[in-house]
Amino acid sequence: MDQARKRQVLRLFTYGLYAVMCHDDDVNAFTANWLTQVSFEPPLLAVSVENLSKSLPMILHSKRFTVNVLRSGQRELAATLGKSALKQPHKMADIVYDISEDGWPMLREALAWVACEVRQTLPTGDSTLIVAEVVNIGVLSEGQALTMAETGFRHAG
């Protein structure tokens, strides 16, 4: 397969950008674009998480995470959260978030948040696919969601 063509074609796929947050002994967040709804009943989402990340073991241990819908214009926040927490352990230092009474971390400046409980996992190459049930939601403000196209970020295998 022509690798340049593969990247060119895969970059045509459209994606939103989300901040996935997890809370175990610590709070972490990462920028996710490989995320989609996979079922209405029950309401299920799937997200791909890098195997060599700080967040994956946190999610697998706690069995829960939140998806925060980033707003249009939050490119810098997405870039900050996109950095590896293993390489940049203080990346969360200036990130403003709250933890709900029942333990769900959420960004204050997100458009909305979705609380998810892990139902299935599947090893998928350099990542793990997590299927999770939506158990709670919240709308924080109105606006347009951030997309990969808006940021100019380029990601394709």
LOMARDO-422621 format. One record per atom (N, C-alpha, C): residue in one letter; residue number from 1; atom name; x, y, z. Coordinates in nm, 2 decimals, m for minus. Layout:
BEGIN
> A, NUM, CA, X, Y, Z
...
This chain:
BEGIN
> M, 1, N, 0.09, m0.12, 0.00
> M, 1, CA, 0.00, 0.00, 0.00
> M, 1, C, 0.09, 0.12, 0.00
> D, 2, N, 0.05, 0.22, m0.08
> D, 2, CA, 0.13, 0.35, m0.09
> D, 2, C, 0.10, 0.43, 0.04
> Q, 3, N, 0.20, 0.45, 0.12
> Q, 3, CA, 0.18, 0.51, 0.25
> Q, 3, C, 0.14, 0.65, 0.24
> A, 4, N, 0.19, 0.73, 0.15
> A, 4, CA, 0.15, 0.87, 0.13
> A, 4, C, 0.00, 0.88, 0.09
> R, 5, N, m0.04, 0.79, 0.00
> R, 5, CA, m0.18, 0.79, m0.04
> R, 5, C, m0.27, 0.75, 0.08
> K, 6, N, m0.22, 0.65, 0.16
> K, 6, CA, m0.30, 0.61, 0.27
> K, 6, C, m0.33, 0.72, 0.37
> R, 7, N, m0.22, 0.80, 0.40
> R, 7, CA, m0.23, 0.92, 0.49
> R, 7, C, m0.33, 1.02, 0.43
> Q, 8, N, m0.31, 1.04, 0.29
> Q, 8, CA, m0.40, 1.14, 0.22
> Q, 8, C, m0.54, 1.10, 0.24
> V, 9, N, m0.58, 0.98, 0.21
> V, 9, CA, m0.72, 0.93, 0.22
> V, 9, C, m0.77, 0.93, 0.36
> L, 10, N, m0.69, 0.88, 0.46
> L, 10, CA, m0.74, 0.88, 0.59
> L, 10, C, m0.76, 1.02, 0.65
> R, 11, N, m0.69, 1.11, 0.60
> R, 11, CA, m0.70, 1.25, 0.65
> R, 11, C, m0.83, 1.31, 0.60
> L, 12, N, m0.90, 1.25, 0.51
> L, 12, CA, m1.03, 1.30, 0.46
> L, 12, C, m1.14, 1.27, 0.55
> F, 13, N, m1.12, 1.17, 0.65
> F, 13, CA, m1.22, 1.14, 0.74
> F, 13, C, m1.24, 1.26, 0.83
> T, 14, N, m1.36, 1.29, 0.87
> T, 14, CA, m1.39, 1.40, 0.95
> T, 14, C, m1.40, 1.36, 1.10
> Y, 15, N, m1.35, 1.44, 1.19
> Y, 15, CA, m1.36, 1.41, 1.33
> Y, 15, C, m1.38, 1.53, 1.41
> G, 16, N, m1.45, 1.51, 1.53
> G, 16, CA, m1.46, 1.62, 1.63
> G, 16, C, m1.34, 1.60, 1.72
> L, 17, N, m1.32, 1.70, 1.81
> L, 17, CA, m1.21, 1.68, 1.91
> L, 17, C, m1.27, 1.69, 2.05
> Y, 18, N, m1.24, 1.60, 2.13
> Y, 18, CA, m1.30, 1.59, 2.26
> Y, 18, C, m1.19, 1.58, 2.37
> A, 19, N, m1.22, 1.62, 2.49
> A, 19, CA, m1.13, 1.60, 2.60
> A, 19, C, m1.18, 1.49, 2.68
> V, 20, N, m1.11, 1.38, 2.68
> V, 20, CA, m1.16, 1.26, 2.76
> V, 20, C, m1.08, 1.27, 2.90
> M, 21, N, m1.16, 1.27, 3.01
> M, 21, CA, m1.10, 1.29, 3.14
> M, 21, C, m1.12, 1.16, 3.22
> C, 22, N, m1.02, 1.12, 3.30
> C, 22, CA, m1.03, 1.01, 3.39
> C, 22, C, m0.99, 1.05, 3.53
> H, 23, N, m1.04, 0.98, 3.63
> H, 23, CA, m1.01, 1.01, 3.77
> H, 23, C, m0.99, 0.88, 3.84
> D, 24, N, m0.87, 0.87, 3.89
> D, 24, CA, m0.84, 0.75, 3.98
> D, 24, C, m0.78, 0.81, 4.10
> D, 25, N, m0.66, 0.79, 4.13
> D, 25, CA, m0.59, 0.86, 4.23
> D, 25, C, m0.55, 1.00, 4.19
> D, 26, N, m0.56, 1.02, 4.06
> D, 26, CA, m0.51, 1.15, 4.00
> D, 26, C, m0.62, 1.18, 3.89
> V, 27, N, m0.61, 1.30, 3.84
> V, 27, CA, m0.70, 1.34, 3.72
> V, 27, C, m0.61, 1.36, 3.60
> N, 28, N, m0.66, 1.30, 3.49
> N, 28, CA, m0.58, 1.32, 3.36
> N, 28, C, m0.69, 1.35, 3.26
> A, 29, N, m0.64, 1.41, 3.15
> A, 29, CA, m0.73, 1.43, 3.03
> A, 29, C, m0.64, 1.42, 2.91
> F, 30, N, m0.70, 1.37, 2.80
> F, 30, CA, m0.63, 1.37, 2.67
> F, 30, C, m0.73, 1.41, 2.56
> T, 31, N, m0.67, 1.46, 2.45
> T, 31, CA, m0.75, 1.49, 2.34
> T, 31, C, m0.78, 1.37, 2.26
> A, 32, N, m0.91, 1.35, 2.23
> A, 32, CA, m0.95, 1.23, 2.15
> A, 32, C, m1.02, 1.27, 2.02
> N, 33, N, m0.99, 1.21, 1.91
> N, 33, CA, m1.07, 1.24, 1.79
> N, 33, C, m1.13, 1.11, 1.74
> W, 34, N, m1.08, 0.99, 1.78
> W, 34, CA, m1.13, 0.87, 1.74
> W, 34, C, m1.24, 0.83, 1.84
> L, 35, N, m1.35, 0.89, 1.83
> L, 35, CA, m1.46, 0.87, 1.93
> L, 35, C, m1.59, 0.87, 1.85
> T, 36, N, m1.69, 0.78, 1.88
> T, 36, CA, m1.81, 0.78, 1.81
> T, 36, C, m1.92, 0.71, 1.89
> Q, 37, N, m2.05, 0.75, 1.86
> Q, 37, CA, m2.16, 0.68, 1.92
> Q, 37, C, m2.18, 0.55, 1.85
> V, 38, N, m2.20, 0.44, 1.92
> V, 38, CA, m2.22, 0.31, 1.85
> V, 38, C, m2.35, 0.24, 1.87
> S, 39, N, m2.44, 0.30, 1.97
> S, 39, CA, m2.57, 0.24, 1.99
> S, 39, C, m2.66, 0.34, 2.05
> F, 40, N, m2.79, 0.33, 2.02
> F, 40, CA, m2.89, 0.41, 2.08
> F, 40, C, m2.94, 0.35, 2.22
> E, 41, N, m2.97, 0.22, 2.21
> E, 41, CA, m3.02, 0.15, 2.33
> E, 41, C, m2.94, 0.03, 2.36
> P, 42, N, m2.86, 0.02, 2.46
> P, 42, CA, m2.83, 0.13, 2.55
> P, 42, C, m2.74, 0.23, 2.48
> P, 43, N, m2.74, 0.36, 2.53
> P, 43, CA, m2.65, 0.46, 2.46
> P, 43, C, m2.50, 0.42, 2.49
> L, 44, N, m2.43, 0.39, 2.38
> L, 44, CA, m2.29, 0.35, 2.39
> L, 44, C, m2.20, 0.44, 2.30
> L, 45, N, m2.08, 0.47, 2.36
> L, 45, CA, m1.98, 0.53, 2.28
> L, 45, C, m1.86, 0.44, 2.27
> A, 46, N, m1.78, 0.46, 2.17
> A, 46, CA, m1.65, 0.39, 2.16
> A, 46, C, m1.54, 0.50, 2.14
> V, 47, N, m1.43, 0.48, 2.21
> V, 47, CA, m1.32, 0.57, 2.20
> V, 47, C, m1.19, 0.48, 2.19
> S, 48, N, m1.10, 0.53, 2.11
> S, 48, CA, m0.97, 0.46, 2.10
> S, 48, C, m0.87, 0.53, 2.19
> V, 49, N, m0.80, 0.46, 2.27
> V, 49, CA, m0.70, 0.52, 2.37
> V, 49, C, m0.57, 0.45, 2.34
> E, 50, N, m0.46, 0.53, 2.33
> E, 50, CA, m0.33, 0.48, 2.31
> E, 50, C, m0.29, 0.39, 2.42
> N, 51, N, m0.23, 0.27, 2.39
> N, 51, CA, m0.18, 0.18, 2.49
> N, 51, C, m0.07, 0.23, 2.58
> L, 52, N, 0.01, 0.32, 2.52
> L, 52, CA, 0.12, 0.37, 2.60
> L, 52, C, 0.09, 0.51, 2.65
> S, 53, N, m0.03, 0.52, 2.72
> S, 53, CA, m0.08, 0.65, 2.77
> S, 53, C, m0.09, 0.64, 2.92
> K, 54, N, m0.10, 0.75, 2.99
> K, 54, CA, m0.13, 0.75, 3.13
> K, 54, C, m0.27, 0.72, 3.16
> S, 55, N, m0.36, 0.76, 3.07
> S, 55, CA, m0.50, 0.75, 3.09
> S, 55, C, m0.56, 0.60, 3.07
> L, 56, N, m0.50, 0.52, 2.98
> L, 56, CA, m0.56, 0.39, 2.96
> L, 56, C, m0.56, 0.31, 3.09
> P, 57, N, m0.45, 0.29, 3.17
> P, 57, CA, m0.47, 0.22, 3.29
> P, 57, C, m0.56, 0.28, 3.39
> M, 58, N, m0.57, 0.41, 3.39
> M, 58, CA, m0.66, 0.48, 3.48
> M, 58, C, m0.81, 0.44, 3.45
> I, 59, N, m0.84, 0.44, 3.32
> I, 59, CA, m0.97, 0.41, 3.28
> I, 59, C, m1.00, 0.26, 3.30
> L, 60, N, m0.91, 0.18, 3.27
> L, 60, CA, m0.93, 0.03, 3.29
> L, 60, C, m0.95, 0.00, 3.44
> H, 61, N, m0.88, 0.07, 3.53
> H, 61, CA, m0.89, 0.05, 3.67
> H, 61, C, m1.03, 0.11, 3.73
> S, 62, N, m1.06, 0.23, 3.69
> S, 62, CA, m1.18, 0.29, 3.75
> S, 62, C, m1.31, 0.25, 3.67
> K, 63, N, m1.29, 0.21, 3.55
> K, 63, CA, m1.41, 0.17, 3.47
> K, 63, C, m1.50, 0.28, 3.43
> R, 64, N, m1.44, 0.40, 3.43
> R, 64, CA, m1.53, 0.52, 3.40
> R, 64, C, m1.44, 0.63, 3.34
> F, 65, N, m1.51, 0.72, 3.27
> F, 65, CA, m1.44, 0.84, 3.22
> F, 65, C, m1.55, 0.94, 3.17
> T, 66, N, m1.51, 1.06, 3.15
> T, 66, CA, m1.60, 1.16, 3.09
> T, 66, C, m1.55, 1.21, 2.96
> V, 67, N, m1.64, 1.24, 2.87
> V, 67, CA, m1.61, 1.30, 2.74
> V, 67, C, m1.65, 1.44, 2.75
> N, 68, N, m1.56, 1.54, 2.73
> N, 68, CA, m1.60, 1.68, 2.73
> N, 68, C, m1.60, 1.73, 2.59
> V, 69, N, m1.71, 1.79, 2.54
> V, 69, CA, m1.71, 1.84, 2.41
> V, 69, C, m1.65, 1.98, 2.41
> L, 70, N, m1.54, 1.99, 2.33
> L, 70, CA, m1.47, 2.11, 2.33
> L, 70, C, m1.54, 2.21, 2.23
> R, 71, N, m1.53, 2.34, 2.26
> R, 71, CA, m1.60, 2.44, 2.18
> R, 71, C, m1.50, 2.49, 2.07
> S, 72, N, m1.57, 2.54, 1.97
> S, 72, CA, m1.49, 2.60, 1.86
> S, 72, C, m1.40, 2.71, 1.92
> G, 73, N, m1.28, 2.71, 1.87
> G, 73, CA, m1.19, 2.81, 1.92
> G, 73, C, m1.10, 2.76, 2.04
> Q, 74, N, m1.12, 2.64, 2.08
> Q, 74, CA, m1.03, 2.59, 2.19
> Q, 74, C, m0.92, 2.50, 2.14
> R, 75, N, m0.86, 2.55, 2.03
> R, 75, CA, m0.74, 2.48, 1.97
> R, 75, C, m0.63, 2.46, 2.07
> E, 76, N, m0.59, 2.57, 2.14
> E, 76, CA, m0.48, 2.56, 2.23
> E, 76, C, m0.51, 2.46, 2.35
> L, 77, N, m0.63, 2.46, 2.40
> L, 77, CA, m0.66, 2.36, 2.50
> L, 77, C, m0.65, 2.22, 2.45
> A, 78, N, m0.70, 2.20, 2.33
> A, 78, CA, m0.69, 2.06, 2.26
> A, 78, C, m0.54, 2.03, 2.25
> A, 79, N, m0.46, 2.12, 2.21
> A, 79, CA, m0.31, 2.10, 2.19
> A, 79, C, m0.25, 2.06, 2.32
> T, 80, N, m0.28, 2.14, 2.43
> T, 80, CA, m0.22, 2.11, 2.56
> T, 80, C, m0.26, 1.97, 2.61
> L, 81, N, m0.39, 1.94, 2.60
> L, 81, CA, m0.43, 1.80, 2.64
> L, 81, C, m0.39, 1.69, 2.55
> G, 82, N, m0.35, 1.73, 2.43
> G, 82, CA, m0.29, 1.63, 2.34
> G, 82, C, m0.15, 1.58, 2.37
> K, 83, N, m0.09, 1.65, 2.46
> K, 83, CA, 0.05, 1.62, 2.50
> K, 83, C, 0.05, 1.50, 2.59
> S, 84, N, 0.15, 1.41, 2.58
> S, 84, CA, 0.16, 1.30, 2.67
> S, 84, C, 0.18, 1.34, 2.81
> A, 85, N, 0.09, 1.28, 2.90
> A, 85, CA, 0.11, 1.31, 3.05
> A, 85, C, 0.23, 1.24, 3.10
> L, 86, N, 0.27, 1.13, 3.03
> L, 86, CA, 0.39, 1.06, 3.08
> L, 86, C, 0.52, 1.14, 3.05
> K, 87, N, 0.52, 1.22, 2.94
> K, 87, CA, 0.63, 1.31, 2.91
> K, 87, C, 0.62, 1.44, 2.97
> Q, 88, N, 0.49, 1.49, 2.99
> Q, 88, CA, 0.46, 1.62, 3.05
> Q, 88, C, 0.37, 1.60, 3.17
> P, 89, N, 0.43, 1.56, 3.28
> P, 89, CA, 0.34, 1.52, 3.40
> P, 89, C, 0.26, 1.64, 3.46
> H, 90, N, 0.30, 1.76, 3.43
> H, 90, CA, 0.23, 1.88, 3.49
> H, 90, C, 0.13, 1.94, 3.39
> K, 91, N, 0.10, 1.87, 3.28
> K, 91, CA, 0.01, 1.94, 3.18
> K, 91, C, m0.12, 1.98, 3.23
> M, 92, N, m0.17, 1.92, 3.34
> M, 92, CA, m0.30, 1.95, 3.39
> M, 92, C, m0.30, 2.07, 3.49
> A, 93, N, m0.18, 2.13, 3.52
> A, 93, CA, m0.16, 2.23, 3.62
> A, 93, C, m0.25, 2.35, 3.59
> D, 94, N, m0.27, 2.40, 3.47
> D, 94, CA, m0.34, 2.52, 3.44
> D, 94, C, m0.48, 2.49, 3.38
> I, 95, N, m0.52, 2.36, 3.38
> I, 95, CA, m0.65, 2.32, 3.33
> I, 95, C, m0.76, 2.33, 3.44
> V, 96, N, m0.86, 2.41, 3.41
> V, 96, CA, m0.97, 2.43, 3.50
> V, 96, C, m1.08, 2.33, 3.49
> Y, 97, N, m1.10, 2.25, 3.59
> Y, 97, CA, m1.20, 2.14, 3.59
> Y, 97, C, m1.26, 2.13, 3.73
> D, 98, N, m1.38, 2.06, 3.73
> D, 98, CA, m1.45, 2.03, 3.85
> D, 98, C, m1.46, 1.88, 3.86
> I, 99, N, m1.48, 1.83, 3.97
> I, 99, CA, m1.52, 1.69, 3.99
> I, 99, C, m1.66, 1.69, 4.06
> S, 100, N, m1.75, 1.62, 4.00
> S, 100, CA, m1.89, 1.62, 4.05
> S, 100, C, m1.89, 1.54, 4.18
> E, 101, N, m2.00, 1.55, 4.26
> E, 101, CA, m2.01, 1.48, 4.38
> E, 101, C, m2.00, 1.33, 4.37
> D, 102, N, m2.04, 1.28, 4.25
> D, 102, CA, m2.02, 1.14, 4.23
> D, 102, C, m1.90, 1.10, 4.15
> G, 103, N, m1.80, 1.19, 4.14
> G, 103, CA, m1.67, 1.16, 4.09
> G, 103, C, m1.64, 1.18, 3.94
> W, 104, N, m1.72, 1.25, 3.87
> W, 104, CA, m1.70, 1.27, 3.73
> W, 104, C, m1.63, 1.40, 3.70
> P, 105, N, m1.51, 1.39, 3.64
> P, 105, CA, m1.43, 1.51, 3.61
> P, 105, C, m1.49, 1.58, 3.49
> M, 106, N, m1.50, 1.71, 3.49
> M, 106, CA, m1.55, 1.78, 3.37
> M, 106, C, m1.48, 1.92, 3.36
> L, 107, N, m1.45, 1.96, 3.24
> L, 107, CA, m1.39, 2.08, 3.21
> L, 107, C, m1.49, 2.19, 3.23
> R, 108, N, m1.46, 2.30, 3.29
> R, 108, CA, m1.55, 2.41, 3.31
> R, 108, C, m1.58, 2.48, 3.18
> E, 109, N, m1.49, 2.48, 3.09
> E, 109, CA, m1.51, 2.56, 2.96
> E, 109, C, m1.56, 2.47, 2.85
> A, 110, N, m1.60, 2.35, 2.87
> A, 110, CA, m1.65, 2.26, 2.77
> A, 110, C, m1.80, 2.30, 2.73
> L, 111, N, m1.84, 2.26, 2.62
> L, 111, CA, m1.98, 2.28, 2.58
> L, 111, C, m2.07, 2.19, 2.66
> A, 112, N, m2.03, 2.06, 2.68
> A, 112, CA, m2.11, 1.96, 2.74
> A, 112, C, m2.01, 1.85, 2.79
> W, 113, N, m2.07, 1.76, 2.87
> W, 113, CA, m1.99, 1.65, 2.92
> W, 113, C, m2.08, 1.53, 2.92
> V, 114, N, m2.02, 1.41, 2.90
> V, 114, CA, m2.09, 1.28, 2.89
> V, 114, C, m2.01, 1.19, 2.99
> A, 115, N, m2.08, 1.14, 3.09
> A, 115, CA, m2.02, 1.04, 3.18
> A, 115, C, m2.04, 0.90, 3.13
> C, 116, N, m1.93, 0.82, 3.13
> C, 116, CA, m1.94, 0.69, 3.07
> C, 116, C, m1.88, 0.58, 3.16
> E, 117, N, m1.94, 0.47, 3.16
> E, 117, CA, m1.90, 0.35, 3.23
> E, 117, C, m1.85, 0.25, 3.13
> V, 118, N, m1.73, 0.19, 3.15
> V, 118, CA, m1.68, 0.10, 3.05
> V, 118, C, m1.76, m0.03, 3.06
> R, 119, N, m1.79, m0.08, 2.94
> R, 119, CA, m1.86, m0.21, 2.92
> R, 119, C, m1.78, m0.31, 2.85
> Q, 120, N, m1.69, m0.27, 2.76
> Q, 120, CA, m1.61, m0.37, 2.69
> Q, 120, C, m1.48, m0.30, 2.64
> T, 121, N, m1.37, m0.38, 2.63
> T, 121, CA, m1.25, m0.33, 2.57
> T, 121, C, m1.20, m0.43, 2.47
> L, 122, N, m1.13, m0.38, 2.37
> L, 122, CA, m1.07, m0.46, 2.27
> L, 122, C, m0.94, m0.41, 2.23
> P, 123, N, m0.83, m0.49, 2.24
> P, 123, CA, m0.70, m0.45, 2.19
> P, 123, C, m0.70, m0.43, 2.04
> T, 124, N, m0.65, m0.31, 2.00
> T, 124, CA, m0.66, m0.28, 1.85
> T, 124, C, m0.53, m0.22, 1.81
> G, 125, N, m0.43, m0.30, 1.79
> G, 125, CA, m0.30, m0.24, 1.74
> G, 125, C, m0.23, m0.17, 1.85
> D, 126, N, m0.19, m0.04, 1.83
> D, 126, CA, m0.12, 0.04, 1.93
> D, 126, C, m0.22, 0.11, 2.02
> S, 127, N, m0.35, 0.08, 2.01
> S, 127, CA, m0.45, 0.14, 2.10
> S, 127, C, m0.54, 0.03, 2.15
> T, 128, N, m0.63, 0.07, 2.24
> T, 128, CA, m0.74, m0.01, 2.29
> T, 128, C, m0.87, 0.06, 2.27
> L, 129, N, m0.96, m0.02, 2.21
> L, 129, CA, m1.09, 0.04, 2.19
> L, 129, C, m1.18, 0.01, 2.31
> I, 130, N, m1.24, 0.12, 2.36
> I, 130, CA, m1.32, 0.11, 2.48
> I, 130, C, m1.46, 0.14, 2.44
> V, 131, N, m1.55, 0.05, 2.47
> V, 131, CA, m1.70, 0.07, 2.45
> V, 131, C, m1.76, 0.10, 2.59
> A, 132, N, m1.83, 0.21, 2.60
> A, 132, CA, m1.88, 0.26, 2.73
> A, 132, C, m2.02, 0.30, 2.72
> E, 133, N, m2.09, 0.28, 2.83
> E, 133, CA, m2.23, 0.33, 2.83
> E, 133, C, m2.24, 0.47, 2.89
> V, 134, N, m2.32, 0.55, 2.82
> V, 134, CA, m2.35, 0.68, 2.87
> V, 134, C, m2.44, 0.67, 2.99
> V, 135, N, m2.40, 0.72, 3.11
> V, 135, CA, m2.48, 0.71, 3.23
> V, 135, C, m2.53, 0.85, 3.28
> N, 136, N, m2.47, 0.95, 3.23
> N, 136, CA, m2.51, 1.09, 3.27
> N, 136, C, m2.46, 1.19, 3.17
> I, 137, N, m2.52, 1.30, 3.16
> I, 137, CA, m2.48, 1.41, 3.07
> I, 137, C, m2.50, 1.54, 3.13
> G, 138, N, m2.44, 1.64, 3.08
> G, 138, CA, m2.46, 1.78, 3.12
> G, 138, C, m2.43, 1.88, 3.01
> V, 139, N, m2.51, 1.98, 3.00
> V, 139, CA, m2.48, 2.09, 2.90
> V, 139, C, m2.43, 2.21, 2.98
> L, 140, N, m2.31, 2.26, 2.94
> L, 140, CA, m2.26, 2.37, 3.02
> L, 140, C, m2.28, 2.51, 2.95
> S, 141, N, m2.28, 2.51, 2.81
> S, 141, CA, m2.30, 2.63, 2.74
> S, 141, C, m2.34, 2.60, 2.60
> E, 142, N, m2.38, 2.70, 2.52
> E, 142, CA, m2.42, 2.68, 2.38
> E, 142, C, m2.30, 2.72, 2.30
> G, 143, N, m2.29, 2.66, 2.18
> G, 143, CA, m2.19, 2.70, 2.08
> G, 143, C, m2.16, 2.58, 1.99
> Q, 144, N, m2.06, 2.60, 1.90
> Q, 144, CA, m2.02, 2.50, 1.80
> Q, 144, C, m1.91, 2.42, 1.86
> A, 145, N, m1.91, 2.29, 1.82
> A, 145, CA, m1.80, 2.20, 1.87
> A, 145, C, m1.68, 2.22, 1.78
> L, 146, N, m1.56, 2.20, 1.85
> L, 146, CA, m1.43, 2.20, 1.78
> L, 146, C, m1.42, 2.08, 1.69
> T, 147, N, m1.36, 2.10, 1.58
> T, 147, CA, m1.33, 1.99, 1.48
> T, 147, C, m1.18, 1.99, 1.45
> M, 148, N, m1.14, 1.87, 1.40
> M, 148, CA, m1.00, 1.86, 1.35
> M, 148, C, m0.97, 1.96, 1.24
> A, 149, N, m1.07, 1.97, 1.15
> A, 149, CA, m1.05, 2.06, 1.04
> A, 149, C, m1.03, 2.20, 1.08
> E, 150, N, m1.10, 2.25, 1.19
> E, 150, CA, m1.08, 2.39, 1.24
> E, 150, C, m0.94, 2.40, 1.29
> T, 151, N, m0.89, 2.30, 1.36
> T, 151, CA, m0.76, 2.32, 1.43
> T, 151, C, m0.64, 2.31, 1.33
> G, 152, N, m0.66, 2.24, 1.22
> G, 152, CA, m0.55, 2.22, 1.13
> G, 152, C, m0.46, 2.10, 1.17
> F, 153, N, m0.50, 2.04, 1.28
> F, 153, CA, m0.42, 1.92, 1.33
> F, 153, C, m0.43, 1.81, 1.22
> R, 154, N, m0.32, 1.74, 1.20
> R, 154, CA, m0.32, 1.63, 1.10
> R, 154, C, m0.28, 1.50, 1.17
> H, 155, N, m0.37, 1.40, 1.16
> H, 155, CA, m0.35, 1.27, 1.23
> H, 155, C, m0.40, 1.16, 1.14
> A, 156, N, m0.32, 1.08, 1.09
> A, 156, CA, m0.36, 0.96, 1.02
> A, 156, C, m0.24, 0.87, 1.01
> G, 157, N, m0.27, 0.74, 1.02
> G, 157, CA, m0.16, 0.64, 1.03
> G, 157, C, m0.09, 0.62, 0.90
